[in-house]
Amino acid sequence: MAVPARHTSKSKKNLRRTHYKLTAPSVSFDETTGDYHHSHRVSLKGYYKGRKVTKEA
């Protein structure tokens, strides 16, 4: 029966077991303002789903 030649360290074992990965941010295009913004968030100009939702200062 095969036996590992060396002990597997805790860090190597944990690196193998992890499933955390970087994900790309979800960016969508707002046709009202012509800008890109994060999905499900208000754009920098105050628009959400094509409607103005914030007051201008």
Secondary structure as GFF3:
##gff-version 3
##sequence-region A 1 57
A	DSSP	alpha_helix	10	17	.	.	.	ID=ss1
A	DSSP	beta_strand	27	30	.	.	.	ID=ss2
A	DSSP	beta_strand	35	38	.	.	.	ID=ss3
A	DSSP	beta_strand	47	48	.	.	.	ID=ss4
A	DSSP	beta_strand	51	52	.	.	.	ID=ss5
###
